[in-house]
Amino acid sequence: MRLNDKVAVITGGATGIGRAIAEAYLKEGAKVVIADLRGAQEAAAELGERALGVTTDVSDQQSTRAMASAVLEHFGRIDILVNNAGIFTGLNYTPMEELAVSDWQKLMAVNVLGPWLCASAVTPAMREQGGGRIINIASVIAHLGIPFMLHYVASKGAVSAMTRSMARELAATKSGITVNAISPGYIHSPNAVANKAQHEQFEAVSAQMRTIERAQKPEDIAGAALWLASDESSTVNGQNIVVDGGIFMSL
Ligand SMILES: NC(=O)c1ccc[n+]([C@@H]2O[C@H](COP(=O)([O-])OP(=O)(O)OC[C@H]3O[C@@H](n4cnc5c(N)ncnc54)[C@H](O)[C@@H]3O)[C@@H](O)[C@H]2O)c1
């Protein structure tokens, strides 16, 4: 058991990539918290007695602080935070001149403010325990600069930059907390598939670029998230692991 008795908070864990990560962590002995705006309790009930559902809005400071308190009250500690909640699957390609300021602000509040608020809510407990793991779900889209999704690309670029800065700051303050990111390629999560017209376009573009010729499922991200939460990655910090079927290749 690679995560025996570890307590892991997974934001947006009710469905999709977050749900697959929660299931992988449970199999390795963790206790998991589904911190989601929708369906948190239902998902936790389906996942069994080692799962707790806490309705959380990651873009709201009070809500993220209340979530951390509820986890500490229920499980007594927080070892892992997966910042997975994000606005993506409902988006459609939109020319940058036509993006609404209100949509840009809402997306930034969830995708950028959210990971910072959640991290800040759990780091006091992690510091007291002598360490922890923070895993931010970014996107390969920020490496590639895909067009017609400027606000989303900008938000995931910010997550990637914030990962490095958080890793250094938490190391400089001797917290024992590591911070890494995962950048998925296009993933057939249920909500992505449900957005049919956009889904087909995303998959067509991805299929042209992939070196591993199969579509990706939420479970494909769970392996990297498990490794980053486990003792096997204890000297990995500030990294951004691309899991995209071999599209983006860095130096
Ligand atoms: N699906 C992909 O192709 C893909 C690719 C790269 C990165 N990602 C990223 O992975 C993450 C998960 O993607 P997914 O495909 O599983 O998405 P999804 O839409 O299926 O799930 C997102 C979850 O986040 C929750 N959520 C949304 N706003 C929230 C808020 N304010 N507070 C708390 N929870 C909130 C939703 O309720 C949902 O359960 C996102 O950050 C997304 O940007 C997805």
The ligand as an SDF file (V2000), in Angstrom:
LIG
                    3D

 44 48  0  0  0  0  0  0  0  0999 V2000
  -10.3310   16.7150  -19.7120 N   0  0  0  0  0  0  0  0  0  0  0  0
   -9.2370   17.1540  -20.2760 C   0  0  0  0  0  0  0  0  0  0  0  0
   -8.9850   16.9580  -21.4840 O   0  0  0  0  0  0  0  0  0  0  0  0
   -8.2200   17.9350  -19.4860 C   0  0  0  0  0  0  0  0  0  0  0  0
   -6.9610   18.1560  -20.0580 C   0  0  0  0  0  0  0  0  0  0  0  0
   -6.0130   18.8770  -19.3520 C   0  0  0  0  0  0  0  0  0  0  0  0
   -6.3100   19.3470  -18.0940 C   0  0  0  0  0  0  0  0  0  0  0  0
   -7.5430   19.1180  -17.5760 N   0  0  0  0  0  0  0  0  0  0  0  0
   -7.8080   19.6530  -16.2350 C   0  0  0  0  0  0  0  0  0  0  0  0
   -8.0930   18.5790  -15.3730 O   0  0  0  0  0  0  0  0  0  0  0  0
   -9.0280   18.9760  -14.3770 C   0  0  0  0  0  0  0  0  0  0  0  0
  -10.2270   18.0270  -14.3670 C   0  0  0  0  0  0  0  0  0  0  0  0
  -10.7360   17.9170  -15.6690 O   0  0  0  0  0  0  0  0  0  0  0  0
  -12.0000   16.9810  -16.0090 P   0  0  0  0  0  0  0  0  0  0  0  0
  -11.9400   16.7170  -17.4580 O   0  0  0  0  0  0  0  0  0  0  0  0
  -12.0820   15.8570  -15.0480 O   0  0  0  0  0  0  0  0  0  0  0  0
  -13.1440   18.0640  -15.7220 O   0  0  0  0  0  0  0  0  0  0  0  0
  -14.6710   17.9140  -15.2280 P   0  0  0  0  0  0  0  0  0  0  0  0
  -15.3600   19.1260  -15.7250 O   0  0  0  0  0  0  0  0  0  0  0  0
  -15.2060   16.5800  -15.5930 O   0  0  0  0  0  0  0  0  0  0  0  0
  -14.5080   17.9660  -13.6580 O   0  0  0  0  0  0  0  0  0  0  0  0
  -14.1870   19.1530  -12.9950 C   0  0  0  0  0  0  0  0  0  0  0  0
  -14.7060   19.0480  -11.5820 C   0  0  0  0  0  0  0  0  0  0  0  0
  -14.4050   20.2960  -10.9300 O   0  0  0  0  0  0  0  0  0  0  0  0
  -15.5610   20.6920  -10.2130 C   0  0  0  0  0  0  0  0  0  0  0  0
  -15.5570   22.1460  -10.0350 N   0  0  0  0  0  0  0  0  0  0  0  0
  -15.7630   23.1010  -10.9690 C   0  0  0  0  0  0  0  0  0  0  0  0
  -15.7280   24.3220  -10.4010 N   0  0  0  0  0  0  0  0  0  0  0  0
  -15.4920   24.1150   -9.0840 C   0  0  0  0  0  0  0  0  0  0  0  0
  -15.3600   24.9860   -7.9640 C   0  0  0  0  0  0  0  0  0  0  0  0
  -15.4690   26.3220   -8.0930 N   0  0  0  0  0  0  0  0  0  0  0  0
  -15.1160   24.4390   -6.7540 N   0  0  0  0  0  0  0  0  0  0  0  0
  -15.0130   23.0920   -6.6130 C   0  0  0  0  0  0  0  0  0  0  0  0
  -15.1520   22.2180   -7.6240 N   0  0  0  0  0  0  0  0  0  0  0  0
  -15.3910   22.7430   -8.8440 C   0  0  0  0  0  0  0  0  0  0  0  0
  -16.7410   20.2260  -11.0430 C   0  0  0  0  0  0  0  0  0  0  0  0
  -17.9250   20.1360  -10.2660 O   0  0  0  0  0  0  0  0  0  0  0  0
  -16.2310   18.8570  -11.5150 C   0  0  0  0  0  0  0  0  0  0  0  0
  -16.5440   17.8360  -10.6030 O   0  0  0  0  0  0  0  0  0  0  0  0
   -9.3630   20.4250  -14.6840 C   0  0  0  0  0  0  0  0  0  0  0  0
   -8.5430   21.2790  -13.9260 O   0  0  0  0  0  0  0  0  0  0  0  0
   -9.0250   20.5530  -16.1530 C   0  0  0  0  0  0  0  0  0  0  0  0
   -8.7190   21.8710  -16.5180 O   0  0  0  0  0  0  0  0  0  0  0  0
   -8.5010   18.4210  -18.2380 C   0  0  0  0  0  0  0  0  0  0  0  0
  1  2  1  0
  2  3  2  0
  2  4  1  0
  4  5  1  0
  4 44  2  0
  5  6  2  0
  6  7  1  0
  7  8  2  0
  8  9  1  0
  8 44  1  0
  9 10  1  0
  9 42  1  0
 10 11  1  0
 11 12  1  0
 11 40  1  0
 12 13  1  0
 13 14  1  0
 14 15  2  0
 14 16  1  0
 14 17  1  0
 17 18  1  0
 18 19  2  0
 18 20  1  0
 18 21  1  0
 21 22  1  0
 22 23  1  0
 23 24  1  0
 23 38  1  0
 24 25  1  0
 25 26  1  0
 25 36  1  0
 26 27  1  0
 26 35  1  0
 27 28  2  0
 28 29  1  0
 29 30  1  0
 29 35  2  0
 30 31  1  0
 30 32  2  0
 32 33  1  0
 33 34  2  0
 34 35  1  0
 36 37  1  0
 36 38  1  0
 38 39  1  0
 40 41  1  0
 40 42  1  0
 42 43  1  0
M  CHG  2   8   1  16  -1
M  END
$$$$
